[in-house]
Amino acid sequence: MDITIALERYDRHFPFFDGTVKPPAGVNLRVLQVGQSAMARDGKDRHGRMLKGEFDLAEFSMSTYLMAIDRNLPLTGVPVFPRRLFSAGLFFVRADSPLRTPAELRGKRVAIRSFQTTLSMLAKGDLKFEYGVPWEDIHWLLEAEEKIAFEPKPGITIETLPKGSDVGLLLDAGRADAVIQPHPPHSMTSGQVPIRRLFADPDAEELRYFKKYGCFPIMHILAIRKDIAEREPWLPGAAMEMYAQARAISADYFSDPNWSSLAFGRRYYEREKAMFGTDIWPTGLAANRKNLERFMMYSRDQSLIRGDFAVDDLFAPSVRNT
């Protein structure tokens, strides 16, 4: 049986790319390296291509996935979450900006990738429910088209930027007050536009957030075509097993102190494990239920989803008891 899986180039996916993950007997696993906004070996626009049914399984936007389930699109899920991010460390302002706290973003112009991008959804939800800054009071500047159409909440200000806009240059020119993005443009990362993070100590803020909520926020889920999951109900569980193999293999990479090109890579790995004190990348539904419930609350508040469905409905029946 031939199965295609589209993944981003993360360390935890190397075992898929180099063939050290062993698929079940009788499965010919074709692993594609597909970026989302950036080009990878096998192209980009992974989420859009998965919505068109191009892959059997794919790493997929958590926010867009919730919208797909809400609209009964032909996808279902596997409780494997290949990408996670905190929002706090991804709030950027100009180096000379007077802005120092989330509260000061009220009424400001803030650039995000798209309204439904998962980090955007998380950041808007965190602003409102964690920092007391209603996202409705911010002027949102959007770079990219939405993957799935939705009706915005009445009274909010959303402005779609001209195609090709560089949000770093907008920030530099004072046409944006802040940028919240997982992949800031080269103008920002290269130092062309002097920037700093809004939070003075984002590591401490994100660790505080983790200790409060007990989770590392999910960005992506492993999605599977619904027709394949129904025809081959063993496949979602097999996908979880392959991910378990990949995690075990990639976790051992750091046994070599020079595996990473970072000089202090191994010691940083040890410090992070000590700081969090637990596995921050759990798989399975039970270990991620609260994380997912919070995401669904954020999504409903932002009018991205409207239907009354439960966390269990996000997953193929064969893997709900995990």
DOKEVEX-165107 format. One record per residue: residue in one letter; x, y, z of N, C-alpha, C in turn. Coordinates in steps of 0.2 Angstrom, whole numbers, padded with zeros to 4 digits, always signed. Example, Ala and Ser with C-alpha at 12.3 -4.5 7.8 and 13.67 -1.06 7.14 Angstrom:
// residues 2
A+0066-0028+0039+0062-0022+0039+0066-0016+0039S+0064-0011+0035+0068-0005+0036+0064+0000+0039
***
This chain:
// residues 322
M+0004-0006+0000+0000+0000+0000+0004+0006+0000D+0003+0011-0005+0007+0017-0005+0004+0023-0001I+0008+0026+0003+0005+0031+0008+0010+0037+0007T+0007+0043+0006+0011+0049+0006+0010+0053+0012I+0016+0056+0015+0015+0060+0021+0020+0066+0019A+0017+0072+0021+0020+0078+0019+0022+0082+0026L+0028+0083+0027+0031+0086+0033+0036+0092+0032E+0037+0096+0037+0042+0101+0037+0048+0098+0040R+0054+0102+0038+0060+0099+0040+0062+0101+0047Y+0060+0097+0052+0061+0098+0059+0066+0092+0061D+0070+0093+0067+0074+0088+0069+0070+0082+0071R+0064+0083+0073+0060+0077+0075+0057+0073+0069H+0058+0076+0063+0056+0073+0057+0062+0070+0053F+0068+0071+0055+0074+0068+0051+0073+0061+0051P+0071+0057+0056+0070+0050+0055+0065+0048+0049F+0060+0052+0048+0056+0050+0042+0060+0051+0036F+0064+0057+0035+0067+0059+0029+0073+0054+0028D+0076+0052+0033+0082+0047+0031+0080+0040+0031G+0074+0038+0032+0072+0031+0032+0073+0027+0038T+0075+0030+0044+0076+0026+0050+0069+0024+0053V+0064+0028+0052+0057+0026+0054+0055+0020+0050K+0053+0015+0053+0050+0009+0049+0043+0009+0049P+0040+0009+0043+0033+0009+0042+0030+0002+0043P+0024+0001+0044+0021-0006+0045+0022-0010+0039A+0022-0017+0040+0023-0021+0034+0018-0020+0029G+0020-0020+0023+0016-0019+0017+0014-0012+0016V+0017-0007+0019+0016+0000+0018+0023+0003+0015N+0022+0006+0009+0027+0010+0006+0026+0017+0007L+0030+0020+0012+0029+0027+0014+0033+0031+0010R+0030+0036+0007+0033+0041+0003+0033+0047+0007V+0039+0049+0009+0039+0055+0014+0041+0061+0009L+0037+0066+0010+0038+0073+0006+0040+0078+0011Q+0045+0082+0009+0047+0088+0013+0044+0094+0010V+0038+0096+0013+0034+0102+0010+0034+0107+0015G+0036+0113+0013+0035+0119+0017+0028+0122+0017Q+0027+0127+0021+0021+0130+0021+0022+0137+0018S+0025+0142+0021+0026+0148+0018+0033+0148+0014A+0037+0144+0016+0044+0144+0013+0045+0137+0009M+0048+0138+0003+0049+0132-0001+0054+0127+0002A+0052+0121+0001+0056+0115+0004+0057+0111-0002R+0060+0105-0001+0062+0100-0007+0057+0099-0011D+0051+0098-0008+0045+0095-0012+0040+0101-0013G+0042+0107-0012+0037+0113-0013+0035+0116-0007K+0030+0120-0007+0027+0123-0001+0019+0123-0002D+0016+0127+0002+0009+0127+0003+0006+0121+0005R+0009+0118+0010+0007+0111+0012+0000+0111+0015H-0002+0116+0018-0009+0116+0021-0014+0116+0015G-0013+0121+0011-0018+0122+0005-0018+0115+0001R-0012+0112+0000-0012+0106-0004-0016+0100-0001M-0015+0100+0006-0019+0095+0010-0026+0096+0009L-0028+0102+0009-0035+0104+0009-0038+0101+0002K-0034+0101-0003-0036+0098-0010-0035+0091-0010G-0033+0087-0005-0032+0080-0005-0026+0078-0008E-0021+0082-0009-0015+0080-0013-0011+0075-0009F-0011+0075-0002-0007+0070+0002-0012+0065+0006D-0009+0060+0008-0013+0055+0012-0013+0058+0019L-0007+0060+0022-0006+0062+0028-0002+0069+0028A-0003+0073+0032+0001+0079+0032+0001+0083+0039E+0007+0086+0040+0007+0091+0046+0003+0097+0043F-0002+0099+0048-0007+0104+0046-0008+0109+0051S-0010+0115+0049-0012+0120+0054-0017+0118+0059M-0016+0119+0065-0021+0117+0070-0027+0122+0069S-0026+0128+0068-0032+0133+0068-0036+0131+0061T-0033+0130+0056-0036+0129+0050-0040+0122+0050Y-0037+0117+0054-0040+0111+0055-0046+0111+0059L-0046+0115+0064-0053+0116+0067-0058+0119+0063M-0056+0124+0058-0061+0127+0054-0063+0121+0049A-0059+0117+0047-0060+0111+0042-0066+0107+0045I-0064+0105+0051-0069+0100+0055-0076+0104+0056D-0076+0110+0057-0082+0114+0058-0086+0114+0052R-0083+0114+0046-0086+0114+0040-0087+0107+0036N-0085+0102+0040-0086+0095+0038-0082+0094+0031L-0076+0097+0031-0072+0095+0026-0069+0088+0027P-0066+0085+0021-0065+0078+0022-0058+0076+0025L-0057+0078+0031-0051+0077+0035-0053+0074+0041T-0048+0071+0044-0049+0069+0051-0042+0069+0054G-0041+0068+0061-0034+0069+0064-0032+0063+0068V-0025+0064+0069-0021+0059+0073-0018+0063+0078P-0019+0061+0085-0016+0065+0090-0009+0066+0091V-0006+0068+0086+0001+0069+0085+0002+0077+0083F+0006+0080+0087+0007+0088+0086+0014+0090+0084P+0016+0090+0078+0023+0091+0076+0026+0098+0077R+0021+0103+0078+0024+0110+0079+0021+0113+0085R+0024+0116+0090+0022+0120+0095+0026+0126+0096L+0022+0131+0098+0026+0138+0100+0022+0141+0105F+0025+0145+0109+0022+0150+0114+0022+0156+0110S+0017+0161+0112+0016+0167+0108+0021+0172+0110A+0022+0173+0117+0025+0178+0120+0032+0180+0116G+0036+0176+0115+0042+0177+0112+0042+0179+0104L+0036+0179+0102+0035+0181+0094+0032+0188+0093F+0031+0192+0099+0029+0199+0098+0035+0203+0097F+0035+0206+0091+0041+0210+0089+0039+0218+0089V+0043+0222+0091+0042+0230+0090+0049+0232+0088R+0049+0239+0085+0055+0242+0084+0060+0243+0090A+0066+0243+0089+0071+0243+0095+0069+0250+0099D+0067+0255+0095+0066+0261+0099+0059+0262+0101S+0055+0257+0100+0048+0258+0102+0047+0259+0109P+0042+0264+0111+0040+0265+0118+0036+0259+0121L+0033+0255+0116+0029+0249+0119+0033+0244+0123R+0031+0242+0129+0034+0238+0133+0030+0232+0136T+0023+0233+0135+0019+0228+0138+0013+0226+0133P+0010+0221+0134+0004+0219+0129-0001+0224+0130A-0003+0227+0136-0008+0232+0137-0007+0238+0132E-0001+0239+0130+0000+0245+0126-0001+0244+0119L-0003+0238+0117-0005+0236+0110-0012+0238+0109R-0016+0240+0114-0023+0242+0112-0023+0248+0108G-0027+0247+0102-0028+0253+0098-0022+0253+0093K-0017+0249+0093-0012+0249+0089-0013+0245+0082R-0008+0246+0077-0008+0242+0071-0003+0237+0072V-0006+0230+0071-0002+0224+0073-0002+0220+0066A+0004+0218+0064+0004+0214+0058+0005+0207+0060I+0001+0202+0057+0001+0195+0058+0001+0192+0051R+0002+0185+0050+0002+0182+0044-0004+0182+0041S-0009+0179+0044-0016+0179+0042-0020+0179+0048F-0027+0180+0048-0031+0180+0054-0031+0173+0057Q-0032+0168+0053-0033+0161+0055-0026+0157+0056T-0020+0160+0054-0014+0157+0056-0014+0155+0063T-0012+0149+0065-0012+0146+0072-0009+0151+0077L-0003+0153+0075+0000+0158+0080-0004+0164+0081S-0007+0167+0075-0011+0173+0076-0017+0171+0080M-0020+0166+0080-0026+0164+0084-0024+0163+0091L-0018+0160+0092-0015+0159+0099-0014+0166+0102A-0010+0170+0098-0008+0177+0101-0014+0181+0102K-0019+0181+0098-0025+0185+0099-0029+0183+0105G-0029+0176+0106-0032+0173+0112-0029+0175+0118D-0022+0174+0118-0018+0176+0124-0019+0183+0126L-0019+0188+0121-0019+0195+0122-0026+0196+0126K-0031+0193+0124-0038+0194+0127-0038+0191+0134F-0037+0184+0134-0038+0180+0140-0033+0179+0145E-0026+0181+0143-0021+0180+0148-0018+0187+0150Y-0019+0192+0145-0016+0199+0146-0021+0204+0147G-0027+0203+0146-0033+0208+0147-0033+0213+0142V-0031+0211+0136-0031+0216+0130-0035+0213+0125P-0042+0215+0124-0046+0212+0119-0043+0213+0112W-0043+0207+0109-0040+0208+0102-0044+0212+0097E-0051+0213+0099-0055+0217+0095-0053+0224+0095D-0049+0226+0100-0047+0233+0100-0041+0235+0096I-0038+0230+0092-0032+0231+0089-0034+0231+0081H-0030+0235+0078-0030+0236+0070-0026+0230+0067W-0029+0225+0064-0025+0220+0062-0023+0220+0055L-0016+0220+0053-0014+0220+0046-0012+0213+0044L-0015+0210+0039-0014+0204+0036-0010+0203+0030E-0005+0199+0030-0001+0198+0024-0003+0193+0019A-0006+0187+0022-0008+0182+0017-0016+0181+0017E-0018+0177+0012-0025+0175+0011-0026+0170+0016E-0033+0170+0018-0035+0165+0022-0036+0158+0018K-0035+0152+0022-0035+0146+0018-0043+0144+0018I-0047+0146+0023-0054+0144+0023-0057+0151+0025A-0062+0152+0021-0066+0158+0022-0070+0158+0028F-0071+0164+0031-0075+0165+0037-0078+0172+0038E-0083+0173+0042-0086+0179+0043-0083+0182+0049P-0079+0188+0048-0076+0191+0054-0082+0193+0059K-0080+0194+0065-0084+0197+0070-0086+0204+0069P-0092+0206+0069-0094+0213+0067-0090+0218+0072G-0088+0224+0068-0085+0229+0072-0077+0229+0073I-0074+0224+0070-0067+0223+0071-0063+0226+0065T-0057+0228+0065-0053+0231+0060-0048+0227+0057I-0049+0224+0051-0044+0220+0048-0043+0223+0041E-0036+0224+0040-0034+0227+0034-0029+0222+0030T-0031+0220+0024-0026+0216+0020-0021+0220+0017L-0015+0218+0018-0009+0222+0015-0008+0220+0007P-0006+0225+0003-0004+0223-0004+0000+0217-0004K-0001+0213-0009+0004+0207-0010+0011+0209-0010G+0015+0205-0007+0022+0207-0007+0025+0212-0002S+0020+0214+0002+0022+0219+0008+0027+0216+0012D+0032+0220+0015+0037+0218+0020+0035+0221+0026V+0032+0217+0031+0030+0220+0037+0036+0223+0041G+0042+0220+0040+0048+0223+0043+0048+0231+0041L+0048+0232+0035+0048+0239+0032+0042+0243+0035L+0036+0240+0035+0031+0244+0038+0032+0246+0045L+0035+0241+0049+0037+0242+0056+0042+0248+0056D+0047+0248+0052+0052+0253+0052+0050+0260+0050A+0044+0260+0046+0042+0266+0044+0036+0269+0048G+0035+0265+0053+0030+0267+0058+0022+0266+0056R+0022+0262+0050+0015+0260+0048+0012+0254+0051A+0016+0251+0055+0014+0245+0060+0018+0246+0066D+0014+0245+0072+0017+0246+0078+0020+0240+0081A+0018+0234+0079+0021+0228+0081+0020+0222+0076V+0024+0217+0076+0023+0211+0072+0023+0205+0076I+0018+0201+0075+0017+0194+0078+0018+0189+0073Q+0023+0186+0072+0024+0181+0067+0029+0175+0069P+0028+0169+0067+0033+0164+0068+0039+0164+0063H+0038+0167+0057+0044+0168+0053+0044+0175+0051P+0047+0180+0055+0048+0187+0053+0052+0187+0047P+0051+0192+0042+0054+0193+0036+0062+0194+0037H+0066+0193+0032+0073+0195+0032+0075+0202+0034S+0071+0206+0032+0072+0213+0035+0073+0214+0042M+0069+0210+0046+0069+0210+0053+0075+0205+0056T+0075+0199+0053+0080+0194+0056+0087+0196+0054S+0088+0200+0049+0095+0202+0047+0098+0208+0050G+0093+0211+0054+0095+0217+0057+0095+0224+0053Q+0092+0223+0047+0091+0229+0043+0086+0234+0046V+0081+0230+0049+0076+0234+0053+0078+0232+0061P+0080+0237+0065+0082+0235+0072+0075+0234+0076I+0075+0228+0079+0069+0226+0082+0071+0223+0089R+0066+0222+0093+0067+0219+0100+0060+0215+0101R+0060+0211+0106+0054+0207+0108+0051+0212+0112L+0044+0212+0112+0040+0216+0117+0041+0214+0124F+0041+0207+0125+0043+0205+0132+0050+0206+0133A+0052+0209+0139+0059+0210+0141+0063+0203+0142D+0059+0198+0145+0062+0192+0146+0057+0186+0144P+0057+0185+0137+0052+0180+0134+0053+0173+0137D+0059+0171+0139+0060+0164+0141+0056+0164+0148A+0057+0169+0152+0053+0168+0159+0046+0169+0158E+0043+0173+0153+0036+0174+0152+0033+0167+0150E+0037+0164+0145+0034+0158+0142+0034+0152+0147L+0039+0152+0152+0040+0147+0157+0034+0148+0162R+0033+0154+0164+0027+0156+0168+0021+0153+0165Y+0020+0155+0159+0014+0152+0155+0013+0145+0155F+0019+0141+0154+0018+0134+0154+0017+0131+0161K+0019+0134+0166+0018+0132+0173+0011+0133+0175K+0008+0139+0172+0001+0140+0174-0004+0136+0170Y-0003+0134+0164-0007+0130+0160-0005+0123+0159G+0001+0121+0160+0004+0115+0160+0004+0112+0153C+0005+0117+0148+0006+0114+0141+0010+0119+0137F+0013+0116+0132+0016+0120+0126+0011+0120+0121P+0009+0126+0119+0003+0127+0114+0005+0124+0107I+0000+0120+0105+0000+0116+0099-0001+0121+0093M+0003+0120+0088+0003+0124+0082+0000+0120+0076H+0002+0113+0076+0001+0109+0070-0002+0102+0073I-0006+0099+0069-0009+0092+0070-0007+0088+0064L-0007+0081+0065-0006+0077+0059-0013+0075+0057A-0014+0078+0051-0021+0077+0047-0020+0071+0043I-0026+0068+0042-0026+0062+0037-0033+0063+0033R-0033+0061+0027-0039+0061+0023-0044+0056+0026K-0050+0059+0026-0055+0055+0030-0057+0048+0026D-0057+0048+0020-0059+0042+0016-0053+0037+0017I-0047+0039+0018-0042+0034+0019-0042+0031+0027A-0044+0036+0031-0044+0034+0038-0050+0029+0039E-0056+0030+0035-0062+0026+0036-0060+0019+0032R-0057+0019+0027-0055+0013+0023-0050+0009+0027E-0045+0012+0030-0040+0009+0033-0039+0011+0041P-0044+0009+0045-0044+0011+0052-0038+0010+0056W-0034+0006+0054-0027+0004+0057-0022+0010+0056L-0023+0014+0051-0018+0018+0049-0017+0024+0054P-0022+0027+0057-0020+0032+0062-0016+0030+0067G-0017+0024+0070-0013+0021+0075-0006+0020+0073A-0006+0017+0067+0001+0016+0064+0005+0022+0063A+0002+0028+0061+0005+0034+0061+0008+0037+0068M+0004+0035+0073+0006+0037+0080+0012+0033+0081E+0012+0026+0080+0018+0022+0081+0024+0025+0077M+0023+0027+0071+0029+0029+0067+0032+0036+0070Y+0027+0040+0073+0030+0046+0076+0033+0044+0083A+0031+0039+0086+0034+0037+0092+0041+0035+0091Q+0042+0031+0085+0049+0029+0083+0053+0036+0082A+0050+0040+0078+0054+0046+0076+0056+0050+0082R+0052+0051+0087+0054+0055+0093+0059+0051+0097A+0059+0045+0097+0064+0041+0101+0071+0042+0098I+0071+0041+0091+0077+0042+0087+0080+0049+0088S+0076+0054+0087+0078+0061+0087+0080+0063+0094A+0077+0060+0099+0079+0062+0106+0086+0060+0107D+0088+0054+0104+0095+0052+0105+0100+0056+0101Y+0098+0060+0097+0103+0065+0093+0107+0068+0098F+0104+0071+0104+0108+0075+0108+0113+0071+0113S+0113+0065+0112+0118+0061+0116+0125+0063+0114D+0125+0065+0107+0132+0068+0105+0132+0075+0106P+0137+0078+0110+0137+0085+0112+0138+0089+0106N+0140+0087+0100+0141+0091+0095+0136+0089+0089W+0130+0086+0091+0125+0085+0085+0123+0091+0083S+0121+0096+0087+0119+0103+0085+0125+0107+0083S+0124+0112+0079+0129+0117+0077+0130+0122+0083L+0125+0122+0087+0126+0127+0093+0131+0124+0098A+0136+0128+0100+0141+0126+0104+0138+0124+0111F+0133+0127+0113+0130+0124+0120+0124+0120+0119G+0123+0117+0113+0117+0114+0112+0115+0108+0117R+0120+0104+0119+0119+0099+0123+0117+0101+0130R+0121+0106+0132+0119+0109+0139+0113+0113+0139Y+0111+0116+0134+0104+0120+0133+0099+0114+0134Y+0100+0109+0130+0095+0103+0130+0094+0101+0137E+0099+0100+0141+0099+0098+0148+0095+0103+0152R+0097+0110+0151+0094+0115+0155+0086+0115+0154E+0084+0115+0148+0077+0115+0146+0073+0109+0149K+0076+0103+0149+0073+0098+0152+0072+0099+0159A+0077+0102+0163+0076+0103+0170+0071+0109+0171M+0071+0114+0167+0066+0119+0168+0059+0117+0167F+0057+0113+0162+0050+0111+0161+0049+0105+0166G+0053+0101+0167+0052+0095+0171+0047+0090+0169T+0045+0090+0163+0041+0085+0160+0042+0085+0152D+0038+0080+0149+0038+0080+0142+0034+0085+0139I+0036+0090+0136+0032+0096+0133+0029+0094+0126W+0031+0088+0123+0028+0086+0117+0024+0080+0117P+0019+0079+0122+0016+0073+0122+0011+0072+0116T+0010+0065+0115+0005+0063+0110-0001+0060+0113G-0006+0059+0109-0012+0056+0112-0017+0061+0114L-0023+0059+0114-0029+0064+0116-0029+0066+0123A-0028+0061+0128-0029+0063+0135-0024+0068+0137A-0018+0068+0135-0012+0072+0137-0013+0079+0134N-0017+0080+0129-0018+0086+0125-0025+0089+0126R-0029+0086+0129-0036+0088+0129-0037+0095+0132K-0034+0097+0137-0035+0104+0140-0032+0109+0135N-0026+0108+0132-0023+0112+0127-0028+0113+0121L-0031+0108+0118-0035+0108+0113-0042+0112+0115E-0044+0111+0121-0050+0114+0123-0049+0122+0123R-0043+0124+0125-0042+0131+0125-0041+0134+0118F-0039+0130+0114-0038+0132+0107-0045+0133+0104M-0050+0128+0105-0056+0129+0103-0060+0135+0105M-0059+0136+0112-0062+0142+0115-0060+0148+0111Y-0053+0149+0110-0050+0155+0106-0053+0155+0099S-0054+0149+0096-0056+0149+0089-0064+0152+0089R-0068+0149+0094-0075+0151+0094-0075+0159+0095D-0071+0161+0100-0071+0168+0102-0070+0173+0096Q-0065+0170+0091-0063+0174+0086-0068+0173+0079S-0073+0169+0080-0078+0168+0075-0075+0164+0069L-0070+0160+0071-0067+0156+0066-0071+0149+0065I-0073+0147+0071-0078+0141+0071-0084+0143+0075R-0090+0140+0073-0096+0141+0076-0100+0135+0078G-0098+0129+0075-0102+0123+0077-0100+0121+0084D-0105+0116+0086-0104+0114+0093-0102+0107+0093F-0095+0106+0092-0092+0099+0092-0087+0099+0098A-0085+0093+0099-0081+0091+0105-0074+0090+0103V-0069+0090+0108-0062+0088+0106-0062+0081+0103D-0065+0076+0105-0065+0069+0103-0067+0069+0095D-0071+0074+0093-0073+0074+0086-0068+0076+0081L-0062+0078+0084-0056+0080+0080-0052+0074+0077F-0054+0068+0080-0049+0063+0078-0053+0057+0076A-0049+0053+0072-0052+0047+0069-0054+0042+0075P-0059+0039+0075-0062+0035+0080-0057+0030+0083S-0052+0027+0079-0048+0022+0081-0042+0025+0086V-0042+0031+0086-0036+0034+0091-0039+0039+0096R-0046+0039+0097-0048+0043+0102-0047+0041+0109N-0046+0034+0110-0044+0032+0117-0037+0031+0118T-0033+0037+0117-0026+0037+0117-0024+0043+0122
***
